[in-house]
């Protein structure tokens, strides 16, 4: 190195301490940026989950009580379910969850797959149809529930419109009928979520190697055989992802039910989410509401944890 370079400082090696400090700062910077979000999530998500579990073992009423009473709230839930006549609100919520969840998930998956297959045929106007099918998912459940409430109301909605155009015998009062009101929640939920499932399946269909389909067609496979034996089995990960997302949405559905039916008539549209809110904030039974929330959490965990385990196991392979 020349004397001039030494005097100017050019090409002079940096001190090891300076290099180490900058590298440590670069490594720590992402952690520093994420630290506030991590702290908020840790406190207001996982912290309140732990607090809710704790409250479910207390005798809390209107306000939290920190005296442990054991499993009384859980026993009260299931005692109401199996020993009351007429059935308790929790029994109605569990039965409605089974009806709503099974129909909601199965219809959304079937309808989403059908629409995705139709759009995958490279039809004209696909760029217009896709946003139309996806648009309901951009709406909140409150908006969806309110819109369907007006549409299904016999006094101002579909039934009144049919009567106005001359079809006097038309009768559709499911939203007022306690035996059918849960199916109106299914209708509104399917209308909102099926487009999202369609997008998932369409992405899966577009990701399949075209050479596989061409080879099957050369071997003489019909279109029905192609989808039944090759394409649909290849969409297994999409089916699983759609099931997980829809099951999660079904279990935590609250605003859709409240906006559409307000849980009625007579509590006939009760779901675990509405039961939890009602007993925690309206009926001053915080421990019972917390117990129902813990059961909902366990249900979601029973669905998501095996899925995450299978995904991690697959990646490890």
C-alpha positions in Angstrom: 0.0 0.0 0.0 1.4 3.4 -1.0 2.1 6.3 1.4 -0.7 8.3 -0.3 -3.2 5.5 0.3 -2.2 5.3 3.9 -2.6 9.0 4.4 -6.0 9.1 2.7 -7.3 6.0 4.4 -8.3 4.2 1.2 -8.3 0.4 1.3 -7.5 0.5 4.9 -8.9 -2.6 6.6 -11.7 -2.0 9.1 -11.2 -2.8 12.7 -12.6 -6.3 13.7 -14.7 -4.7 16.5 -16.5 -2.4 14.0 -17.2 -5.4 11.7 -18.6 -7.4 14.5 -20.8 -4.6 15.8 -22.4 -4.0 12.4 -23.0 -7.7 11.8 -24.6 -8.1 15.2 -26.8 -5.0 14.5 -27.9 -6.4 11.2 -28.8 -9.8 12.8 -30.7 -8.1 15.6 -32.6 -5.6 13.5 -35.4 -7.9 12.4 -35.9 -9.1 16.0 -36.1 -5.5 17.2 -38.7 -4.6 14.5 -40.8 -7.7 15.3 -40.5 -7.5 19.1 -43.5 -5.1 19.7 -45.8 -7.2 17.5 -44.6 -10.4 19.2 -45.2 -8.9 22.6 -48.7 -7.7 21.8 -49.6 -11.1 20.3 -48.1 -12.9 23.3 -50.1 -10.8 25.8 -53.4 -10.2 24.0 -53.8 -13.6 22.3 -52.0 -16.3 24.2 -52.2 -14.4 27.5 -56.0 -14.1 27.3 -56.3 -17.7 26.2 -54.6 -18.8 29.4 -56.7 -16.3 31.4 -59.9 -17.7 29.8 -58.9 -21.3 30.6 -58.2 -20.2 34.2 -61.6 -18.4 34.5 -63.4 -21.6 33.3 -62.3 -23.3 36.5 -63.5 -20.5 38.7 -67.0 -19.4 39.9 -66.9 -16.2 38.0 -70.3 -14.5 37.4 -70.6 -10.9 36.3 -67.0 -10.1 37.3 -63.9 -12.4 37.3 -63.5 -14.5 40.4 -60.2 -16.1 41.1 -61.3 -18.9 43.5 -60.9 -22.2 41.9 -64.0 -24.4 41.9 -62.8 -27.2 39.6 -64.8 -28.6 36.7 -68.2 -27.2 37.8 -68.7 -25.1 34.7 -68.0 -28.0 32.4 -70.2 -30.3 34.4 -73.0 -27.7 34.2 -72.7 -27.4 30.5 -73.0 -31.1 29.8 -75.6 -31.6 32.6 -77.8 -29.0 30.9 -77.2 -30.8 27.6 -78.2 -34.3 28.6 -80.6 -33.9 31.5 -82.8 -30.9 30.7 -86.1 -31.0 28.9 -86.5 -29.0 26.8 -82.9 -29.1 25.7 -80.5 -26.4 26.9 -79.0 -23.7 24.8 -75.7 -25.5 24.8 -77.4 -28.6 23.4 -79.0 -26.5 20.7 -75.7 -24.9 20.0 -73.8 -28.2 19.6 -76.5 -29.7 17.4 -76.7 -26.6 15.2 -72.9 -26.6 15.0 -73.0 -30.1 13.6 -75.7 -29.2 11.0 -74.2 -25.9 10.0 -70.6 -27.2 10.0 -71.2 -30.3 7.9 -73.5 -28.6 5.4 -71.4 -25.4 5.2 -68.1 -27.3 4.6 -69.4 -29.9 2.2 -71.5 -27.5 0.0 -68.7 -24.9 -0.2 -66.2 -27.5 -1.2 -68.5 -29.1 -3.8 -69.7 -25.8 -5.2 -66.2 -24.3 -5.2 -64.7 -27.3 -7.0 -67.5 -27.3 -9.6 -67.1 -23.6 -10.4 -63.3 -24.0 -10.5 -63.6 -26.8 -13.0 -66.0 -24.8 -15.2 -63.7 -21.8 -15.1 -60.7 -24.0 -15.9 -62.1 -24.7 -19.3 -60.7 -21.4 -20.6 -64.2 -20.0 -21.1 -64.8 -16.5 -22.4 -65.2 -13.8 -19.8 -63.3 -15.7 -17.1 -61.6 -12.4 -16.0 -65.1 -11.0 -15.3 -66.6 -14.1 -13.6 -63.7 -14.7 -11.2 -64.1 -11.3 -9.4 -67.9 -11.8 -9.3 -67.5 -15.1 -7.5 -64.8 -13.7 -5.2 -66.7 -10.5 -4.4 -68.8 -11.9 -1.5 -65.6 -12.9 0.4 -64.7 -9.2 0.4 -67.8 -8.4 2.5 -67.9 -8.7 6.2 -70.2 -11.3 7.8 -72.3 -8.4 9.3 -73.0 -7.1 5.8 -73.7 -10.6 4.5 -76.0 -11.4 7.3 -78.0 -8.2 7.1 -78.4 -8.5 3.3 -79.7 -12.1 3.5 -81.9 -11.1 6.4 -83.7 -8.6 4.2 -83.8 -11.0 1.3 -85.3 -13.9 3.3 -87.7 -11.8 5.4 -91.2 -12.9 4.4 -92.5 -9.3 4.8 -90.0 -7.5 2.6 -87.9 -10.1 0.8 -88.3 -13.0 -1.6 -91.7 -14.1 -0.5 -93.2 -10.6 -0.7 -91.6 -10.1 -4.2 -93.1 -13.4 -5.5 -96.5 -12.3 -4.1 -96.2 -8.9 -5.8 -95.6 -10.5 -9.2 -98.6 -12.8 -8.9 -97.3 -16.0 -7.3 -99.6 -15.9 -4.3 -98.9 -19.5 -3.3 -95.2 -19.0 -2.9 -94.2 -19.5 0.7 -90.6 -19.3 2.2 -90.4 -18.4 5.9 -87.4 -20.4 6.9 -85.9 -17.4 8.7 -89.0 -17.3 11.0 -89.2 -21.1 11.4 -87.3 -22.5 14.3 -86.9 -25.9 12.5 -85.3 -24.4 9.4 -83.7 -21.2 10.6 -80.2 -22.8 10.9 -80.4 -23.6 7.2 -80.7 -19.9 6.3 -77.3 -19.5 8.1 -75.9 -22.2 5.8 -77.3 -20.5 2.7 -75.7 -17.1 3.7 -72.4 -18.7 4.7 -72.1 -20.8 1.5 -72.9 -17.7 -0.6 -70.0 -15.8 1.0 -67.3 -18.6 1.2 -67.8 -20.7 -1.9 -66.0 -18.1 -4.2 -63.0 -18.2 -1.9 -62.9 -22.0 -2.1 -63.3 -21.7 -5.9 -60.1 -19.6 -6.0 -58.2 -22.2 -4.0 -59.3 -25.0 -6.4 -58.7 -22.9 -9.5 -55.1 -22.2 -8.3 -54.7 -25.9 -7.7 -56.0 -26.9 -11.1 -53.7 -24.3 -12.8 -50.7 -25.8 -11.0 -51.2 -29.3 -12.3 -48.6 -30.3 -15.0 -50.3 -30.3 -18.4 -48.2 -33.2 -19.6 -49.9 -35.6 -17.1 -53.3 -34.7 -18.6 -52.1 -35.0 -22.2 -50.6 -38.4 -21.4 -53.9 -39.6 -19.9 -55.9 -38.3 -23.0 -53.5 -40.1 -25.3 -54.1 -43.3 -23.4 -57.9 -42.8 -24.1 -59.1 -41.4 -20.8 -62.4 -39.5 -21.0 -62.9 -36.1 -19.4 -64.8 -37.6 -16.5 -62.1 -40.3 -15.9 -59.4 -37.6 -16.2 -60.9 -35.6 -13.4 -62.0 -38.5 -11.2 -58.8 -40.5 -11.3 -56.1 -38.0 -11.9 -57.0 -34.4 -11.3 -59.1 -34.6 -8.2 -56.7 -36.9 -6.4 -53.9 -34.5 -7.2 -56.0 -31.7 -5.5 -55.8 -33.5 -2.1 -53.7 -30.7 -0.4 -56.3 -28.1 -1.6 -59.2 -30.2 -0.2 -57.4 -30.4 3.1 -56.6 -26.7 3.2 -60.1 -25.7 2.3 -61.5 -28.0 5.0 -59.2 -26.5 7.6 -60.2 -22.9 6.7 -63.9 -23.6 6.4 -64.0 -25.6 9.7 -62.3 -22.7 11.5 -64.7 -20.2 10.0 -67.7 -22.4 10.9 -66.7 -22.8 14.6 -66.1 -19.1 15.2 -69.1 -17.9 13.2 -70.8 -15.2 15.4 -71.4 -12.0 13.5 -73.2 -13.9 10.6 -75.7 -15.5 13.0 -76.3 -12.3 15.0 -76.8 -10.2 11.9 -79.0 -12.8 10.1 -81.2 -14.2 12.9 -80.0 -12.7 16.3 -79.9 -16.3 17.4 -83.6 -16.7 17.1 -86.4 -17.4 16.8 -86.4 -18.6 20.4 -82.7 -19.4 20.3 -83.2 -21.9 17.5 -80.1 -20.6 15.6 -77.8 -20.7 18.6 -74.2 -21.7 17.9 -71.3 -22.2 20.4 -70.0 -18.7 19.6 -73.3 -17.0 20.3 -73.7 -19.1 23.4 -70.3 -18.1 24.7 -71.0 -14.4 24.1 -74.4 -14.5 25.7 -73.4 -16.3 28.9 -70.2 -14.2 29.3 -71.6 -10.7 28.7 -75.4 -10.9 28.9 -76.3 -13.6 31.4 -73.5 -12.9 33.9 -72.2 -16.5 33.8 -68.6 -15.7 32.9 -67.3 -19.1 34.1 -69.8 -21.0 31.9 -69.0 -18.8 28.9 -65.3 -19.3 29.4 -65.8 -23.1 29.6 -67.7 -23.0 26.3 -64.9 -20.9 24.8 -62.3 -23.5 25.9 -64.4 -26.2 24.3 -64.4 -24.2 21.0 -60.6 -23.8 21.3 -60.2 -27.5 21.8 -62.3 -28.3 18.8 -60.3 -25.9 16.6 -57.1 -27.4 17.9 -58.3 -30.9 17.2 -58.7 -29.9 13.6 -55.6 -27.7 13.1 -52.9 -29.5 15.1 -53.1 -32.8 13.1 -53.0 -30.8 9.9 -49.9 -28.9 11.0 -48.3 -32.1 12.2 -48.8 -33.8 8.8 -47.5 -30.7 7.0 -44.3 -30.6 9.1 -43.8 -34.3 8.8 -44.2 -34.0 5.0 -41.6 -31.3 4.8 -39.2 -33.3 7.0 -39.5 -36.1 4.5 
